[in-house]
C-alpha cells in the first residue's frame, strides 16, 4: 500500500492555485473537472498522463488527464474512483498536488463531514453510472481551495504523560486568529478519538499559539510511546486539525 506523502515538494508553486484545487462531482457525471488555472501551470507535466490519487489511508486510484466539455478533466478512472468510495451524492473533491503525477485526495459528500476512507483495497460494490446521461455544465464547478498545512511531531516523554502542548505553525495561527477561534477540533484518523482543544496564544508573539486543554487528555487516551510520530494536517477550508499516529514497530 502506498504511503501518503506529507508536505508539499519545493517544485510545487507557492500560489495556492498551483498546489491544488477543489471540484464538485455530481452523480452520473463520468468525469472530474480540473481547475483551469491549475492545469495551465502544470500542463506540460500532467497533460495526457495517468496520475495517482492517494487518500488519507494510503489507498490509490488511477485517473487519466484529458478534456471534457472543452476543459481539462480527469476523463478515465472516474467510474472506479466513484465505486471505490461509494459516492452517490454531490461531493466536494479536494486534490492537492504533492509530487509528479500524484495527488492527495479528500472527499466531502454534499459539503458535509469527510467520508470514512476504506482501510484496504477491498472496496464496496460497484455503482452503475450511465456515462451517456446528460450531466450538468462544468463551467461553475471551481471551488476556492487553500492547500492543507502539514507538519509532524516526534513524541517525547512529556507527550506520553499528557503534559506537552502542541505548538501550531505560524500559518495555522494566522488562520485561527483570522476566524476568531478559541478552540480547534482535532480528529485522530486511525482511531475514533476527537477533541475540541483550547487555543492559547503567546503573550509576546501574535504568531505563536498552542493547544492545551483537551489536547492533554487526547494524548493520554492515545497511549503514546516515546518516539512515536504525529503526522498533522490542518484543513484551512474546514478549520479542523487531522492527526495520524505512527507508532514504533
N, C-alpha and C positions, 0 to 999 in steps of 0.2 A: 504494500500500500504506500502511495506517495505521501511524504511528509509535507504538510502545509508550510509554505515559506513565510516567515515573519519578517516584516520590514520591506522597504522599497529600495531596489538597487539604484546606484548612483546614475545609471544610464537613463532612468525614467525622469522626465522633466518635472520641475518644481510646480508648474502650473497644474492645479487640480484636474483640469480637463485633459491633461496629458497622462494622468495617473489612473484614471478610472472614469466610470460613467454608470448611471442608473437608467434602467428602462422598464417599462411596464410590459408584461406578457399577458395576452388575453386568451381565454380558451378558444381552441380551434385555430389558433394562429401558428403557422408552420415555420415561423422564423422569429428571430430576436434582433431588433434593430441595434445598430452600433452608433453611438454619438458621432455626428459628422466631424466635430472638432477633434475628437479623439482619433478618428480614422485618418483625418488629413495629416495628423502629426506622425502616426505610426504606419502609414500606408505601405511604405517600402518594406517594412518588416512583416506585416501580417496579411497583406493582400493576397487572396487566393490560397492561403495556407490553412492547415488544420492546427487548432490550438487546444490546450487543455484548460478546463475549468475545474478548480480544486476547492472542495467545500471544507468547512472547519474540522470535519472528522477525517480528512485526507482522501475521501472518495473523489475520483476523477471522471469527468465526462469529456468526450471529444467533440468539438464543434469546428465547422469549416466556415471561413470568412468568404463572403461573396456579396451579391447585390440582390435586393428585393424591392419592388416598387420604386426603383430609381435611387435607392440609397443603400449605404453599406449595412450589412446584416450578417448574423450567423444564419446560414441557409441550410446547413446539413448537421445532423446530430441533435436537432431540437426535439424531435419526437422521443428520442432515447432519454434526453435530459428530463423532459416533462413526465415521462413514465416513471423514471427512477425516483423522482421526488414527489410523485402523486399530485401534480399540480392540476387543479380543476376549477380554479377561480382566478380572477385578475390578480397578478402578483408583481411586486416590485423586485427586480433582479439587479443587484449591485455587483459590478465587475471591477476588480482592482488589478491593474497590470503589474505583476511582481517580477517577472523575468521574461526573456524572449519566448514568445508564443505560449505564455502561461498566465492565467488569471486566477485570483481568488474570487469565489462566487458566494454571495449571501442572498437569501431568499426570504421575502416578507409577503405572505399572502394577503391580498386586499388591504395593504398598508398596515397590517396588524403585527402581532408578535412574530419573531423569526421562527421558521419551521424547525422541527426536530430532525436533524440530519441522520440518515441511516448509519449504523455502526459498522457495516461491512458492505460488500458488494452484492449481497442477496437483496436486490431491490424489490419493490412492490409490483403488483400486477400491471401489465401494460394498459395504458389508457388509449383507446382508439381515437385518433384525431383525423378528421376529414380535411385533408390538405387542399381539396378543391372548394371548401367552403369559403364564402366571401368574408374576408377579415376587415377590421376597421383600418382606416387610414393610418399610416405610420408617421405622419407628419408631426404630431404633437406628443410623441412618446418620450422626448428627452426630459430627464429629471435632473435638477441641480444636485450635484453629488460632490461631497468633500471626501477625500481619501481617509481611510481609517488610520489611526495613530498606533504604532506598535512599539512596545519595549518589553524588556524582560528583567526579572529579578532572581537572584540566587538566594535560596532560603538560608538564613543564619539562625543561630540559637535563639535570638530574640523573636524571630518569626515563629519558631517552634513553640515558644512559651506564650505566644499571643501578645507580645509587648512591643512589636516593631510597627510603627506607622508605615503606610505606603506613600512614598513621595511621588507626586504627579509631575509629569513633564510639563515644561512651560507652555507648550501648545495646548495641552489639556486644560491647564489652569486658566488660560485665556478664554477658552470656550465656556467653562463652567461659570466664570465671573461674568461673561457676556450675558448669560441667561439667568444670572442671579441665583444660581443653585447653592443650596446649603447641604444637600446630601447627594450621593451618587450611587445608583443601583449597580451592584457588582453581581454578575452571574457566572458560576463556575460551569464550564462547558462539559467536562467529563464527570459531573455529578449532578444531583438535583438541588444543590445548595445555591442560595442567592441571599443577598442582604443589602439594605439601604445603609450606606456608610456616611458618617458625618464628615464634611469637608472642613478642615481647619486651615486658615491662611496664616502665613508667616507675618509677623508684625512689621518687619523691616523691608520686606521684598514682596511686591504685589504679584510677582511671577512664581512664587513658591507657595505650595499648599500640599496637604497630605490628608489621608484618610485615617480616622482613629476609631471612634465608637462604631460598632457594627463590624468594622474590619478586624478588630482584635478577636471578636467571637468567631468570625468566619475562619480565621487562621486556626483557631483551636479545633473547630469542628472538622477541618480538613485533615487533622492529624499529620501535619507536615513533618518532614525529616530534614536534618541538616544536609544541604547540597541539592535538594530538590530545586527545580526551576519553575518559576511562574511566568508564563507567556501571556502578556496582557495586550488587549486590543480595545482602544476607545473608539466608539462609534459616534462621530460628531453629528450624524443625521438623526440618531435615536437618543443621543445623550446617555449612553449606557456603557459600562465597562465589562468586557468579557475576559475571563481568565481560564487558562488551561494549565493544569498542574502536571509537570513532567517529573515523575518520581525516579529515584535511583533504582538501578537493577539490583 
